[in-house]
Amino acid sequence: MAGRRHAAAEAADEDGPAQQGVRRKAVHLMVALRLTSAIAGAVVALMAVDSVARPGWTLGCVAVLLVWAAIFTAVLLRRGPLTRVLVVDVVVVAGLCLSQSWVAPAQVLRASAGTGWVDIVVSSGVFLVQFGSRQPFGLGVAVVVAFVYMVGAPGPREAPVVLVVQGLLAAVLAGLLRREARGADRELAERSRAVADAAARAAARADERDQQRRLHDTVLATLTMVGTGAVPSGSAALPRRAASDLRVIDGLRSRGGAAPRAVRLDVALRALVPALRPGLPELRVVVDVPPCELPGEAAEAITLSAQEALTNVARHSGATEARVGYWRTAPAGVGIEIADEGAGFDVAAVPPQRRGLQESIRGRMRAAGGGAEIVSRPGSGTRVRMWWPDGGG
């Protein structure tokens, strides 16, 4: 169980849907921060361009900032938060920090807290790098930018401390989001694995039940007939029955792959007539089924169920003839009826542990997505009706 959870965790950590969703949202947030901060900073810078030391530098920095914001947006929306793009963004932010004394008004430089247009751009740069990179790179960038800010605007100021605090808070928020996304992906991976395991177990149980049905129809039926004396141990029919049973067992062992996509049901049912089990009383079978095709699994289920029904007719009914009839069910299914005028029996009186009717006919048809019913009364013959895909009429 621990290994299974570890595998699920590794699969989730690689690139789960929750992490992909967080990454997409982070890209949108980073783009929005860079665009809005660049536009807002440019507007503020142009409004105060007459009060700066070097207006030409200010106009140049604004132009570079706007061009870079457009490139940043295009690259992130197309390819995601690449490390080299984030590095260039940090370089642009650091350049603005170093040029503050030339591009920011003097009254802003004298303020204790960062209130200028450069502060708007720098704060967004520190914030967005926490969502676009792993730690400790993001926090390292925040510290470096704060230091460069102090170099560009020396003196006692609160802005560098604010930048570090902003970086720390953004790093914590981004880390929490990533951790929750990884946890969600692990849970999804474990649930998917549990569903797959349950489906595999269900398939194994279905295959086991199918093998049990086939063994009941062949080997167990032969042993029962030998045990009850219906087939004497020295009978010439016994080797033929044993050889037929061995072929069935060999088929169970070598069976693999998907069932044929389409099977002629009428041909398969007519093939049952000469294939009735050796050692059974002679039974004349009249097959009245027009040409029709079904999916391989459905045709196989109907054919094997019909074979079990005809075997029961030969073994128990005392009838010398059975009829295989046909009807069409909506929208594209078929119904098959095995009818005889033999002794009949009380269906309700059949013990539940008897697997012939319960599993080899009803269970097999249910497993294929269809259904079956047995109608019989003592002295009135028997009708075994099977249908696929739905509806008994």
C-alpha positions as CSV (number, residue, x, y, z in Angstrom):
1,M,0.0,0.0,0.0
2,A,2.9,2.4,0.9
3,G,4.5,1.7,-2.5
4,R,1.2,2.4,-4.3
5,R,0.8,5.7,-2.5
6,H,4.4,6.6,-3.3
7,A,3.8,5.9,-7.0
8,A,0.6,7.9,-6.9
9,A,2.5,10.8,-5.2
10,E,5.3,10.7,-7.8
11,A,2.7,10.8,-10.6
12,A,0.9,13.7,-9.0
13,D,4.2,15.6,-8.4
14,E,5.2,15.3,-12.1
15,D,2.4,17.4,-13.6
16,G,-1.1,16.8,-12.2
17,P,-4.2,18.7,-13.3
18,A,-4.4,20.7,-10.1
19,Q,-0.8,21.9,-10.5
20,Q,-1.5,22.7,-14.1
21,G,-4.5,24.8,-13.1
22,V,-2.4,26.7,-10.5
23,R,0.3,27.2,-13.0
24,R,-2.1,28.7,-15.5
25,K,-3.6,31.0,-12.9
26,A,-0.1,32.1,-11.8
27,V,0.7,33.0,-15.4
28,H,-2.4,35.1,-15.7
29,L,-1.6,36.8,-12.4
30,M,2.0,37.5,-13.4
31,V,0.9,39.0,-16.8
32,A,-1.7,41.1,-15.1
33,L,0.8,42.4,-12.6
34,R,3.4,43.3,-15.1
35,L,1.0,44.9,-17.5
36,T,-0.9,47.0,-15.0
37,S,2.2,48.0,-13.1
38,A,4.0,49.0,-16.3
39,I,1.0,51.1,-17.5
40,A,0.4,52.7,-14.1
41,G,4.1,53.4,-13.7
42,A,4.3,55.0,-17.1
43,V,1.3,57.2,-16.5
44,V,2.7,58.4,-13.2
45,A,6.2,58.9,-14.6
46,L,4.9,61.0,-17.6
47,M,2.8,63.1,-15.2
48,A,5.9,64.1,-13.2
49,V,8.4,64.1,-16.1
50,D,9.0,67.9,-15.7
51,S,10.2,67.5,-12.1
52,V,12.8,64.9,-12.5
53,A,16.6,65.4,-12.9
54,R,16.8,63.8,-16.4
55,P,13.5,63.8,-18.3
56,G,15.1,62.1,-21.3
57,W,16.1,59.2,-19.2
58,T,12.6,59.0,-17.8
59,L,11.1,58.8,-21.2
60,G,13.6,56.2,-22.3
61,C,12.9,54.0,-19.1
62,V,9.2,54.3,-19.7
63,A,9.6,53.2,-23.3
64,V,11.8,50.2,-22.3
65,L,9.3,49.3,-19.6
66,L,6.3,49.2,-21.9
67,V,8.1,47.3,-24.6
68,W,9.3,44.8,-22.0
69,A,5.8,44.4,-20.5
70,A,4.5,43.5,-24.0
71,I,7.3,41.0,-24.6
72,F,6.8,39.5,-21.1
73,T,3.1,39.1,-21.7
74,A,3.5,37.4,-25.1
75,V,6.1,35.0,-23.9
76,L,4.3,34.0,-20.7
77,L,1.0,33.5,-22.4
78,R,2.6,31.3,-25.1
79,R,5.3,29.3,-23.1
80,G,4.7,29.9,-19.4
81,P,7.0,31.3,-16.8
82,L,10.5,30.6,-18.2
83,T,13.4,31.2,-15.9
84,R,15.3,33.4,-18.4
85,V,12.2,35.6,-18.8
86,L,12.0,36.1,-15.0
87,V,15.8,36.9,-14.9
88,V,15.3,39.6,-17.6
89,D,12.4,41.0,-15.6
90,V,14.6,41.2,-12.5
91,V,17.3,43.0,-14.6
92,V,14.8,45.5,-15.8
93,V,13.6,46.1,-12.3
94,A,17.1,46.4,-10.9
95,G,17.9,48.9,-13.7
96,L,15.0,51.1,-12.6
97,C,16.2,50.9,-9.0
98,L,19.6,52.1,-9.9
99,S,18.3,55.0,-12.0
100,Q,15.9,56.3,-9.4
101,S,17.9,59.5,-8.6
102,W,17.5,60.5,-12.3
103,V,14.0,59.4,-13.1
104,A,12.1,60.0,-9.9
105,P,11.1,63.4,-8.5
106,A,13.2,64.8,-5.7
107,Q,10.3,64.9,-3.2
108,V,9.6,61.2,-3.9
109,L,13.2,60.4,-3.2
110,R,13.1,62.3,0.1
111,A,10.0,60.3,1.3
112,S,10.5,57.6,3.8
113,A,8.2,55.1,2.1
114,G,8.3,54.1,-1.6
115,T,5.6,56.1,-3.3
116,G,7.0,56.7,-6.8
117,W,6.4,55.1,-10.1
118,V,9.5,53.0,-9.8
119,D,8.2,51.6,-6.6
120,I,5.1,50.4,-8.4
121,V,7.1,48.5,-11.0
122,V,9.6,47.1,-8.5
123,S,7.0,45.9,-6.0
124,S,5.1,44.0,-8.8
125,G,8.5,42.4,-9.9
126,V,9.2,41.1,-6.4
127,F,5.7,39.8,-6.1
128,L,5.4,38.0,-9.5
129,V,8.8,36.3,-9.3
130,Q,7.5,34.4,-6.2
131,F,4.7,32.8,-8.4
132,G,7.0,32.1,-11.4
133,S,9.9,30.4,-9.6
134,R,10.7,28.0,-6.9
135,Q,12.2,28.8,-3.5
136,P,14.7,29.9,-2.4
137,F,15.3,31.7,-5.8
138,G,12.2,33.9,-5.3
139,L,13.1,35.1,-1.9
140,G,16.7,35.6,-3.0
141,V,15.5,37.8,-5.8
142,A,13.5,39.9,-3.2
143,V,16.6,40.4,-1.1
144,V,18.8,41.4,-4.1
145,V,16.2,43.8,-5.4
146,A,15.9,45.4,-2.0
147,F,19.6,45.8,-1.8
148,V,19.8,47.3,-5.3
149,Y,17.0,49.7,-4.4
150,M,19.1,51.0,-1.4
151,V,22.0,51.5,-3.8
152,G,19.9,53.5,-6.2
153,A,18.2,55.6,-3.4
154,P,20.6,55.7,-0.4
155,G,19.5,56.8,3.0
156,P,17.0,55.6,5.6
157,R,13.9,54.4,3.8
158,E,11.2,51.9,4.5
159,A,10.8,50.7,0.9
160,P,13.6,48.0,0.9
161,V,12.1,46.4,4.1
162,V,8.6,46.6,2.5
163,L,10.0,44.8,-0.6
164,V,11.4,42.0,1.4
165,V,8.2,41.6,3.4
166,Q,6.2,41.6,0.2
167,G,8.4,38.9,-1.3
168,L,8.1,36.8,1.9
169,L,4.3,37.0,2.0
170,A,4.0,36.3,-1.8
171,A,6.4,33.3,-1.3
172,V,4.2,31.9,1.5
173,L,1.1,32.3,-0.5
174,A,2.6,30.7,-3.7
175,G,4.0,27.9,-1.6
176,L,0.6,27.2,0.0
177,L,-1.1,27.1,-3.4
178,R,1.5,24.7,-4.8
179,R,1.3,22.4,-1.8
180,E,-2.5,22.3,-1.9
181,A,-2.3,21.6,-5.7
182,R,0.1,18.7,-5.1
183,G,-2.1,17.3,-2.4
184,A,-5.1,17.5,-4.7
185,D,-3.2,15.8,-7.5
186,R,-2.1,13.0,-5.1
187,E,-5.7,12.4,-4.0
188,L,-6.8,12.4,-7.6
189,A,-4.0,9.9,-8.6
190,E,-4.9,7.7,-5.6
191,R,-8.6,7.7,-6.5
192,S,-7.8,7.0,-10.2
193,R,-5.6,4.1,-9.1
194,A,-8.3,2.8,-6.8
195,V,-10.9,2.9,-9.6
196,A,-8.5,1.1,-11.9
197,D,-7.8,-1.5,-9.3
198,A,-11.5,-2.0,-8.6
199,A,-12.1,-2.3,-12.4
200,A,-9.3,-4.9,-12.6
201,R,-10.7,-6.9,-9.7
202,A,-14.1,-6.8,-11.3
203,A,-12.7,-8.0,-14.6
204,A,-10.8,-10.8,-12.8
205,R,-14.0,-11.8,-11.0
206,A,-16.0,-11.7,-14.2
207,D,-13.4,-13.8,-16.0
208,E,-13.4,-16.3,-13.1
209,R,-17.2,-16.6,-13.2
210,D,-17.0,-17.1,-17.0
211,Q,-14.4,-19.9,-16.5
212,Q,-16.6,-21.5,-13.8
213,R,-19.6,-21.4,-16.2
214,R,-17.6,-23.1,-18.9
215,L,-16.3,-25.7,-16.5
216,H,-19.8,-26.4,-15.2
217,D,-21.0,-26.8,-18.8
218,T,-18.2,-29.3,-19.6
219,V,-16.1,-31.0,-17.0
220,L,-18.5,-30.9,-14.1
221,A,-21.4,-32.0,-16.4
222,T,-19.3,-35.0,-17.5
223,L,-18.3,-36.0,-14.0
224,T,-22.0,-35.7,-12.9
225,M,-23.1,-38.0,-15.7
226,V,-20.4,-40.5,-14.9
227,G,-21.3,-40.3,-11.2
228,T,-25.0,-40.9,-11.8
229,G,-24.4,-43.6,-14.4
230,A,-25.9,-41.7,-17.3
231,V,-22.6,-42.3,-19.1
232,P,-21.0,-45.7,-18.1
233,S,-17.3,-45.5,-17.4
234,G,-16.7,-47.9,-20.3
235,S,-18.9,-46.1,-22.8
236,A,-17.3,-45.2,-26.1
237,A,-18.8,-41.7,-25.7
238,L,-16.8,-41.0,-22.6
239,P,-13.4,-40.5,-24.4
240,R,-15.1,-38.1,-26.8
241,R,-16.6,-36.1,-24.0
242,A,-13.3,-36.0,-22.2
243,A,-11.5,-34.8,-25.3
244,S,-14.1,-32.1,-25.8
245,D,-13.7,-31.0,-22.2
246,L,-10.0,-30.8,-22.6
247,R,-10.4,-28.6,-25.6
248,V,-12.5,-26.2,-23.5
249,I,-9.9,-26.2,-20.7
250,D,-7.2,-25.5,-23.2
251,G,-9.2,-22.7,-24.7
252,L,-9.6,-21.1,-21.2
253,R,-5.8,-21.2,-20.8
254,S,-4.9,-19.8,-24.2
255,R,-7.8,-17.3,-24.4
256,G,-6.7,-13.7,-24.9
257,G,-7.5,-10.5,-26.8
258,A,-10.8,-8.9,-27.6
259,A,-13.8,-10.7,-28.8
260,P,-14.5,-10.5,-32.6
261,R,-16.2,-7.2,-33.5
262,A,-19.1,-9.0,-35.3
263,V,-20.3,-12.6,-35.4
264,R,-23.1,-14.3,-37.4
265,L,-25.4,-15.4,-34.6
266,D,-27.4,-17.7,-36.9
267,V,-24.3,-19.5,-38.0
268,A,-23.0,-19.9,-34.5
269,L,-26.4,-21.4,-33.3
270,R,-26.6,-23.8,-36.2
271,A,-23.1,-25.0,-35.4
272,L,-24.5,-26.1,-32.0
273,V,-26.6,-28.9,-33.5
274,P,-23.7,-31.2,-34.6
275,A,-21.7,-30.2,-31.5
276,L,-24.0,-31.5,-28.8
277,R,-22.2,-33.2,-26.1
278,P,-21.2,-36.9,-26.7
279,G,-23.1,-39.3,-24.5
280,L,-26.3,-37.3,-24.4
281,P,-29.6,-38.8,-25.6
282,E,-30.3,-38.0,-29.2
283,L,-32.0,-34.7,-29.7
284,R,-33.3,-33.2,-33.0
285,V,-32.8,-29.4,-33.0
286,V,-34.8,-27.1,-35.4
287,V,-33.1,-23.8,-35.8
288,D,-35.3,-21.0,-37.1
289,V,-33.0,-18.0,-37.0
290,P,-32.5,-15.6,-39.9
291,P,-29.1,-14.2,-40.8
292,C,-28.1,-11.6,-38.2
293,E,-24.8,-10.2,-36.8
294,L,-24.1,-9.3,-33.2
295,P,-21.0,-8.0,-31.3
296,G,-18.7,-10.9,-30.6
297,E,-19.3,-10.9,-26.8
298,A,-23.0,-10.9,-27.1
299,A,-23.1,-13.6,-29.8
300,E,-20.8,-15.8,-27.6
301,A,-23.0,-15.3,-24.5
302,I,-26.2,-16.3,-26.4
303,T,-24.5,-19.2,-28.1
304,L,-23.1,-20.7,-24.9
305,S,-26.3,-20.1,-23.0
306,A,-28.2,-21.8,-25.8
307,Q,-25.8,-24.7,-25.7
308,E,-26.4,-25.1,-21.9
309,A,-30.2,-24.9,-22.5
310,L,-30.1,-27.6,-25.2
311,T,-27.8,-29.8,-23.0
312,N,-30.5,-29.5,-20.3
313,V,-33.2,-30.4,-22.7
314,A,-31.3,-33.6,-23.8
315,R,-30.4,-34.6,-20.3
316,H,-33.6,-33.9,-18.3
317,S,-36.6,-33.2,-20.5
318,G,-37.1,-36.6,-22.2
319,A,-38.0,-34.6,-25.4
320,T,-36.7,-35.8,-28.7
321,E,-36.9,-32.3,-30.4
322,A,-36.1,-28.7,-29.5
323,R,-36.7,-25.5,-31.4
324,V,-34.5,-22.5,-31.5
325,G,-36.6,-19.4,-32.3
326,Y,-35.8,-15.8,-32.9
327,W,-37.3,-12.3,-32.5
328,R,-36.1,-8.8,-32.8
329,T,-35.8,-6.4,-29.8
330,A,-35.5,-2.6,-30.0
331,P,-33.5,-0.9,-31.1
332,A,-30.9,-3.3,-32.6
333,G,-30.9,-6.4,-30.4
334,V,-32.2,-9.9,-30.7
335,G,-34.1,-12.5,-28.7
336,I,-33.6,-16.3,-28.8
337,E,-35.9,-18.9,-27.4
338,I,-35.1,-22.6,-26.8
339,A,-38.4,-24.5,-26.5
340,D,-39.2,-28.1,-25.9
341,E,-42.3,-30.1,-25.2
342,G,-40.7,-32.4,-22.6
343,A,-41.4,-33.1,-18.9
344,G,-40.9,-29.6,-17.7
345,F,-40.1,-28.7,-14.1
346,D,-40.8,-26.2,-11.3
347,V,-38.4,-23.3,-11.8
348,A,-38.9,-22.1,-8.2
349,A,-37.9,-25.5,-6.8
350,V,-34.4,-25.5,-8.3
351,P,-31.9,-25.1,-5.5
352,P,-29.9,-21.9,-5.6
353,Q,-26.6,-23.8,-5.5
354,R,-27.4,-25.3,-8.9
355,R,-25.3,-23.3,-11.3
356,G,-26.7,-24.4,-14.6
357,L,-29.7,-22.0,-14.9
358,Q,-28.4,-19.4,-12.5
359,E,-24.9,-18.9,-13.9
360,S,-24.5,-20.6,-17.2
361,I,-27.6,-18.9,-18.6
362,R,-28.9,-16.0,-16.5
363,G,-25.5,-14.9,-15.2
364,R,-23.8,-15.2,-18.5
365,M,-26.4,-13.1,-20.3
366,R,-26.4,-10.5,-17.5
367,A,-22.6,-10.2,-17.9
368,A,-23.0,-9.6,-21.6
369,G,-25.5,-6.8,-21.0
370,G,-28.6,-8.8,-21.8
371,G,-31.0,-11.0,-19.9
372,A,-32.7,-14.4,-19.7
373,E,-35.7,-16.1,-18.2
374,I,-36.8,-19.7,-17.8
375,V,-40.5,-20.5,-18.1
376,S,-41.6,-24.1,-17.3
377,R,-44.2,-26.2,-15.5
378,P,-44.2,-29.9,-14.8
379,G,-45.7,-31.6,-17.8
380,S,-45.8,-28.5,-20.0
381,G,-42.3,-28.3,-21.5
382,T,-39.8,-25.5,-21.0
383,R,-39.1,-22.1,-22.7
384,V,-35.6,-20.6,-22.2
385,R,-35.7,-17.0,-23.5
386,M,-32.6,-14.9,-23.9
387,W,-32.2,-11.4,-25.2
388,W,-29.7,-8.7,-26.0
389,P,-29.2,-5.8,-25.4
390,D,-32.4,-5.2,-23.4
391,G,-36.0,-5.9,-23.2
392,G,-37.6,-9.4,-23.1
393,G,-40.3,-8.7,-25.7
